[in-house]
Amino acid sequence: MLMSAQEADFGQTPSQTVGPYFAYGLTATQYGYDFNQPFDAVLALDNTTGQRIRLEGRVIDGDGNAINDAMVEISQPDGEGRYPQTPDEARALGFRAFGRVGTGTDAQNRFVFHTVKPAAATPGEAPHINLIVLMRGLLLHAFTRVYFSDEAEANAKDAVLNSVPAERRHTLVAQRTEQGGAITYRFDIRMQGADETAFFDV
């Protein structure tokens, strides 16, 4: 007797089973494959308004080693708190709002994004970037947020950041450095260990 799809309980399908296939399927151009990819490390185009920043970091395993086959995706509003709603609007704003990069082609196994510092999209929240990590052995994506070290007042009022235990909030805060007028925020993602990054169940 055959069961219907409603009667059968097969459980949740993992987001990946062997992989990762990021280099070939999602970050093709970065890894030198001869076909286009829809998104890359550049979110802010030439006509984007807002403070240009570089977001960089490493995905670090439980032994403290940088992972060389992870993929990081980010999404964020622009410098005025806007998410483009259509491709035409994204072109008009010069802002793509979404980026994707692998860690395998950088000499230090970093992810690096070129974007603008976001404004808060909703009143009462602190400026932040949404971030997803995918990597070998991780059957479900890991979700987290990137807050900014120079937004201490806004961070103190952010409901999501304050839902994280006080001793772990620092794992969600990117540290600002500036050299030659270029602003970089450093954000290492620690997948395990005593200083593991706080991830969200979404």
N, C-alpha and C positions, 0 to 999 in steps of 0.2 A: 504494500500500500504506500503510495507516495504522499508525502506531507506537502502542504502548501507553504509558500514562503512565510506566511504569517504564523504557521504552526511550528516551523523549524526555528531553533535558536542557535545560530552559528557563532554568536559572539561578535566582537568587534574585529574588523579586518585591520591588520597592522598597516601603518603608512609605508613601511618598506620591510622587506624580508631578507634580502641578501645584500645588495648594493654596497655602498651608495652609487647611484648612477648620475650624480649631480654633474660631473665633468662633461659627460656626453649629452645628457638630456636638458639640463637647465642652465649650465654656464659654459656653453659650447665655445663661444668666441674667446673667453678667457683662457681656455685650455687648448686653443689652436685648432678646433674642429671647424670644418668648412661649411658651416651654416649659421644663420643668425640666431641670437637669443633676444627675447623681448625686453629683458631688463638686465642691468648690470650695476656697476658700482657708482654710477653717476646719477644722482637724483636732481641736482640743480643745473639747469642749462644756462646758456649765456644771458637770457633775459629774466632770470629769476630775481625777485626782490628778497632782501633779507641778508643777514650776516652769514657769510660763507664760512663753513667749518669742514673739518675732516674728522670723521669718526673712525677710530682704529682700535684694534685689540687682537687678542688671540683667544682661541677656544682651548682650554687647558684640562687635561685629564686628571684622574685622582693621584697620579704620580708626579704631577707638576710639569708634564711635558705638553708642548703645543701640539695640537691635533692637525695633521696635514691633509685630511680629507673631509673636513666639516664644510657645511654650507650655511651661510647666515643670510637671512632675509630681514629687511627693515621696512617699516611703513611709518609715515609721519605727516602732519600738516606742514604748510609752508611758514614763512616768517610772520604771516598775519593770521595763522590759525586755520587756514583753509585747506581742505582736501579737494583736489579737482574731481569733478563728477563724471566727466567725459574725456575722451582723447583730445577733442578740440579744445576743451578748457585747459587741459594739461599743457598743450602746445602754446596756448595764449599766455598762460602763467609762466611758462618756461620751467615747470616743476612737475616731476613724474610721480612723486609721493611714495614710490616703492623702489627698492633696490635689492639686488641679489648678487652674492659673490662667494666664491669658494676660497678655502685657505691654502690650496695646494700649489699655487704658482708663485707665492711670495717667499722670499728667502728666509723670512722669520716665521712663516706660516701664519701671517696676520690676515685679517679681513680689513679692508679699507674702503670707506664710503666718502664721496664728495657731495655735500649737501648744504643746506642752510640750517641754522639753529631754529627749531620750531617755536612758534608761539602756542600758548594753550588753546586747544580747540573748544574747550568747554569751560565756562566760568567756574572758578574755585579749584581747578586742577593745575598742577605744575607743568611746565613744558617738559615733554618727554618724547622718546622714540620707542615704538613697539618693535620687538625683536624676536625672531624665531631662529632656533638652532636645529639643524638636522645633521646627523652624523652616523657613521658605522656603529651598529649595535644598539642604536636608539630607535625603538619601534614606534614611538610617538614623538612628534615635534616637541621641543621644549620652548615655552613661551616666557618672555620676561620683558622688562621695561628698562630704558636707559634714561636716567635723570641727570641733571647737570650740577656740578659742584659749585658753580657761581649763582645758583638759584636757591640758596638756603632758605630764604623767607617763604618762597612759594612751595618748596619741598615740604616744609614744616606743616603746611596746611593741606597737602594732597591726601585725599582719603585712601587711595590705593596704596601709596607708599607707607602711610601710617598703619595700614593693616598688616604690614610685615613686622615681625618682632624687631624691637629697637636694635638689638645686637647684630642684625643681618641687613639693615637698611643700607649700610655703606656698600654692599655688594651690587646695588642698583644705581650707584652714582658714578658717572664718568668724570674723570679728573681733567681739568682744563690746563693746557700749556699754550704758550704763544711764543713764536720765534719769527722774527722778520715780518711781523704783521699777520702771519698765518696762524689761525687758531685751530688747535687739535684737541679733541677730547679722547682720552684713553679709557677703554672699557674692556677689561679682560673678563671672559666668561669661564668660570670654574665649574666643571660639571660634577665634581665630587670633592669630598674632603672637608676639613674643618671650616674653610672659608668659602663653601659652595655658594654660588650665585642663587639668589632667591628666584624660583620659578613659580608661575601661576597655573592653576588648574582651570583652563578655559576650553 
